[in-house]
Amino acid sequence: MTIFEINIFWFTLSPTYYGLMYALWFIAWYYYILKKNIIKKEELESLFFYVFLWVVLWGRIWYILFYDFSTYIETPLSILKVWEWWMSFHGWFLGVVWSVFLFARKYNISFWKIIDELAVIVPVWIWLGRIGNYLNKELLWFAQYTGAFAVEKNGISYFPSPLLEAVLEGFVLLILLYFINKYKTFFWQTSAYFLIFYGSFRTIVELFFRTPDAHIWYIMWFLTLGSLLSIPMILVWIILLFILRKNVTHY
């Protein structure tokens, strides 16, 4: 959904809520890392470029491959319609990891130190993204809901699932990660807990409080695509957290 629309000669400017949320998060994490003073400012500007580039590419490619592959096979040129771009968190996450890896290798900086700090601020992006979902009236659940923050769409009132996700995946996760990162005893501990808690919160909401994507619906029994991608992520990182933490670098 667009915020406003301005026509200037043959050019139309129509920013979306989702695009605004992305812009706000990039600004937020830039100043957060700058304040933490873990890398030099000129290096941070380079990291900003790395993250921006790979997050957009990985997030978009993952969405195409897992969420709407048949559509793009039938109409491949629709990939170029940037104003209609949807993104996938799991691809977005891989984009962050890959960009930080490339950056850390180039500047000879600790990968885990940077990724842990980024993990702390990621819930802000998730919170903003879910607010964007709410404003766009998407990813809803339970028609005929008339309680607080109900969403009116096509004459029907829906439960505001994006706001529940914003609270769990955004606000609650941010508080948890802040204290985990503050009192962590080894590198990548914050990142591991981020993936475990995020995956758990998302799976709970998708199983019980949200209607699946209309063009995908349920993949297996009552499992959505998002939960199928999240559950293995949760299990893998729980195993890594308890088995490999004895062999990592401690403070």
VOZA-626523 format. One record per residue (C-alpha): residue in one letter; x, y negated, z negated. Coordinates in steps of 0.5 Angstrom, whole numbers, m for minus. Layout:
! VOZA-626523
+------+-------+-------+-------+
: type :  east : north :    up :
+------+-------+-------+-------+
:    a :     X :     Y :     Z :
...
+------+-------+-------+-------+
This chain:
! VOZA-626523
+------+-------+-------+-------+
: type :  east : north :    up :
+------+-------+-------+-------+
:    m :     0 :     0 :     0 :
:    t :     3 :    m7 :     2 :
:    i :     3 :   m13 :    m3 :
:    f :     2 :   m18 :     2 :
:    e :     3 :   m19 :    10 :
:    i :     6 :   m25 :    13 :
:    n :     6 :   m25 :    21 :
:    i :    12 :   m29 :    24 :
:    f :    11 :   m30 :    31 :
:    w :    12 :   m22 :    34 :
:    f :    15 :   m20 :    27 :
:    t :    11 :   m18 :    21 :
:    l :    13 :   m18 :    14 :
:    s :     9 :   m13 :     9 :
:    p :    13 :   m10 :     3 :
:    t :    10 :    m4 :     0 :
:    y :    10 :    m3 :    m8 :
:    y :    14 :     3 :    m7 :
:    g :    19 :    m1 :    m4 :
:    l :    19 :    m6 :    m9 :
:    m :    20 :    m1 :   m14 :
:    y :    26 :     2 :   m11 :
:    a :    29 :    m5 :   m10 :
:    l :    28 :    m7 :   m18 :
:    w :    31 :     0 :   m20 :
:    f :    38 :    m1 :   m16 :
:    i :    38 :    m8 :   m19 :
:    a :    37 :    m5 :   m26 :
:    w :    42 :     0 :   m26 :
:    y :    47 :    m4 :   m22 :
:    y :    47 :    m9 :   m28 :
:    y :    47 :    m3 :   m33 :
:    i :    53 :     0 :   m31 :
:    l :    56 :    m7 :   m30 :
:    k :    54 :    m8 :   m38 :
:    k :    57 :    m2 :   m40 :
:    n :    64 :    m4 :   m37 :
:    i :    66 :     3 :   m35 :
:    i :    69 :     1 :   m28 :
:    k :    71 :    m5 :   m25 :
:    k :    66 :   m10 :   m22 :
:    e :    69 :    m9 :   m15 :
:    e :    69 :    m2 :   m16 :
:    l :    61 :    m2 :   m18 :
:    e :    60 :    m6 :   m12 :
:    s :    63 :     0 :    m8 :
:    l :    59 :     5 :   m12 :
:    f :    52 :     1 :   m11 :
:    f :    53 :     2 :    m3 :
:    y :    55 :     9 :    m4 :
:    v :    49 :    11 :    m8 :
:    f :    44 :     7 :    m4 :
:    l :    46 :    10 :     3 :
:    w :    46 :    17 :     0 :
:    v :    40 :    17 :    m4 :
:    v :    36 :    14 :     2 :
:    l :    39 :    19 :     6 :
:    w :    38 :    25 :     2 :
:    g :    31 :    23 :    m1 :
:    r :    28 :    23 :     6 :
:    i :    32 :    29 :     9 :
:    w :    29 :    33 :     3 :
:    y :    22 :    31 :     4 :
:    i :    22 :    32 :    11 :
:    l :    25 :    39 :    10 :
:    f :    20 :    41 :     4 :
:    y :    14 :    37 :     4 :
:    d :    12 :    35 :    11 :
:    f :    17 :    39 :    16 :
:    s :    12 :    41 :    21 :
:    t :     9 :    34 :    22 :
:    y :    16 :    32 :    24 :
:    i :    17 :    38 :    28 :
:    e :    11 :    36 :    32 :
:    t :    13 :    28 :    32 :
:    p :    20 :    28 :    31 :
:    l :    20 :    20 :    33 :
:    s :    16 :    19 :    27 :
:    i :    22 :    20 :    23 :
:    l :    24 :    13 :    25 :
:    k :    18 :    10 :    22 :
:    v :    21 :     7 :    16 :
:    w :    15 :     3 :    13 :
:    e :    12 :    10 :    12 :
:    w :    18 :    14 :     9 :
:    w :    16 :    18 :     3 :
:    m :    22 :    21 :    m1 :
:    s :    23 :    27 :    m6 :
:    f :    26 :    26 :   m13 :
:    h :    30 :    33 :   m12 :
:    g :    33 :    30 :    m5 :
:    w :    34 :    23 :    m9 :
:    f :    38 :    27 :   m15 :
:    l :    42 :    31 :   m10 :
:    g :    44 :    24 :    m6 :
:    v :    46 :    21 :   m13 :
:    v :    50 :    27 :   m15 :
:    w :    54 :    27 :    m8 :
:    s :    55 :    19 :    m8 :
:    v :    58 :    19 :   m15 :
:    f :    62 :    25 :   m13 :
:    l :    65 :    21 :    m6 :
:    f :    66 :    15 :   m10 :
:    a :    70 :    18 :   m16 :
:    r :    74 :    22 :   m12 :
:    k :    76 :    16 :    m8 :
:    y :    77 :    12 :   m14 :
:    n :    80 :    17 :   m18 :
:    i :    75 :    16 :   m24 :
:    s :    71 :    21 :   m28 :
:    f :    65 :    24 :   m24 :
:    w :    62 :    26 :   m31 :
:    k :    63 :    19 :   m34 :
:    i :    59 :    16 :   m29 :
:    i :    54 :    21 :   m28 :
:    d :    52 :    21 :   m35 :
:    e :    51 :    14 :   m35 :
:    l :    47 :    14 :   m29 :
:    a :    43 :    19 :   m32 :
:    v :    41 :    14 :   m38 :
:    i :    38 :     9 :   m33 :
:    v :    34 :    14 :   m28 :
:    p :    28 :    14 :   m32 :
:    v :    27 :     7 :   m31 :
:    w :    27 :     8 :   m23 :
:    i :    22 :    14 :   m25 :
:    w :    18 :     9 :   m29 :
:    l :    18 :     4 :   m23 :
:    g :    16 :    10 :   m18 :
:    r :    10 :    12 :   m22 :
:    i :     7 :     5 :   m23 :
:    g :     8 :     5 :   m15 :
:    n :     4 :    11 :   m14 :
:    y :    m1 :     8 :   m19 :
:    l :    m2 :     2 :   m15 :
:    n :    m2 :     6 :    m9 :
:    k :    m8 :    10 :   m12 :
:    e :    m4 :    17 :   m10 :
:    l :    m2 :    23 :   m14 :
:    l :    m9 :    23 :   m18 :
:    w :   m13 :    28 :   m21 :
:    f :   m20 :    30 :   m24 :
:    a :   m25 :    26 :   m20 :
:    q :   m31 :    23 :   m24 :
:    y :   m26 :    20 :   m30 :
:    t :   m29 :    14 :   m33 :
:    g :   m24 :    13 :   m38 :
:    a :   m18 :     8 :   m39 :
:    f :   m14 :     6 :   m33 :
:    a :   m19 :    10 :   m28 :
:    v :   m17 :     9 :   m21 :
:    e :   m23 :     8 :   m16 :
:    k :   m21 :    11 :    m9 :
:    n :   m27 :    11 :    m4 :
:    g :   m32 :    10 :    m9 :
:    i :   m30 :    16 :   m14 :
:    s :   m26 :    15 :   m20 :
:    y :   m20 :    19 :   m22 :
:    f :   m16 :    20 :   m28 :
:    p :    m9 :    16 :   m27 :
:    s :    m4 :    22 :   m27 :
:    p :     2 :    17 :   m25 :
:    l :     1 :    13 :   m31 :
:    l :     2 :    20 :   m35 :
:    e :     8 :    21 :   m31 :
:    a :    11 :    14 :   m32 :
:    v :    10 :    15 :   m40 :
:    l :    13 :    22 :   m40 :
:    e :    18 :    22 :   m34 :
:    g :    20 :    14 :   m35 :
:    f :    19 :    12 :   m42 :
:    v :    20 :    18 :   m47 :
:    l :    25 :    21 :   m42 :
:    l :    29 :    14 :   m43 :
:    i :    29 :    14 :   m50 :
:    l :    31 :    21 :   m51 :
:    l :    37 :    20 :   m46 :
:    y :    39 :    14 :   m50 :
:    f :    40 :    17 :   m56 :
:    i :    43 :    24 :   m53 :
:    n :    48 :    20 :   m49 :
:    k :    50 :    16 :   m55 :
:    y :    51 :    22 :   m60 :
:    k :    53 :    27 :   m54 :
:    t :    59 :    31 :   m56 :
:    f :    62 :    33 :   m49 :
:    f :    61 :    30 :   m42 :
:    w :    55 :    32 :   m37 :
:    q :    51 :    33 :   m44 :
:    t :    47 :    27 :   m42 :
:    s :    46 :    30 :   m35 :
:    a :    44 :    37 :   m37 :
:    y :    38 :    34 :   m41 :
:    f :    36 :    29 :   m36 :
:    l :    34 :    35 :   m31 :
:    i :    32 :    40 :   m37 :
:    f :    27 :    34 :   m40 :
:    y :    25 :    31 :   m33 :
:    g :    23 :    38 :   m30 :
:    s :    19 :    40 :   m36 :
:    f :    15 :    34 :   m36 :
:    r :    14 :    34 :   m29 :
:    t :    12 :    41 :   m29 :
:    i :     7 :    40 :   m34 :
:    v :     4 :    34 :   m31 :
:    e :     3 :    38 :   m24 :
:    l :     0 :    44 :   m27 :
:    f :    m5 :    41 :   m32 :
:    f :    m6 :    34 :   m30 :
:    r :    m5 :    33 :   m22 :
:    t :    m8 :    35 :   m16 :
:    p :    m3 :    38 :   m11 :
:    d :    m1 :    34 :    m5 :
:    a :    m7 :    35 :     0 :
:    h :    m3 :    37 :     6 :
:    i :     1 :    43 :     2 :
:    w :    m4 :    44 :    m4 :
:    y :    m1 :    50 :    m8 :
:    i :     4 :    54 :    m6 :
:    m :     4 :    60 :   m11 :
:    w :    m2 :    62 :   m15 :
:    f :    m3 :    55 :   m19 :
:    l :     4 :    53 :   m18 :
:    t :     6 :    46 :   m14 :
:    l :    12 :    45 :    m9 :
:    g :    14 :    40 :   m14 :
:    s :    14 :    45 :   m20 :
:    l :    17 :    51 :   m16 :
:    l :    23 :    46 :   m15 :
:    s :    23 :    44 :   m22 :
:    i :    23 :    51 :   m26 :
:    p :    29 :    54 :   m23 :
:    m :    33 :    47 :   m24 :
:    i :    30 :    47 :   m32 :
:    l :    33 :    55 :   m32 :
:    v :    40 :    54 :   m29 :
:    w :    41 :    48 :   m33 :
:    i :    39 :    51 :   m40 :
:    i :    44 :    57 :   m38 :
:    l :    49 :    52 :   m36 :
:    l :    48 :    48 :   m43 :
:    f :    49 :    54 :   m47 :
:    i :    54 :    58 :   m44 :
:    l :    59 :    53 :   m41 :
:    r :    59 :    47 :   m46 :
:    k :    65 :    51 :   m50 :
:    n :    69 :    50 :   m44 :
:    v :    68 :    43 :   m42 :
:    t :    72 :    36 :   m44 :
:    h :    70 :    34 :   m51 :
:    y :    70 :    27 :   m54 :
+------+-------+-------+-------+
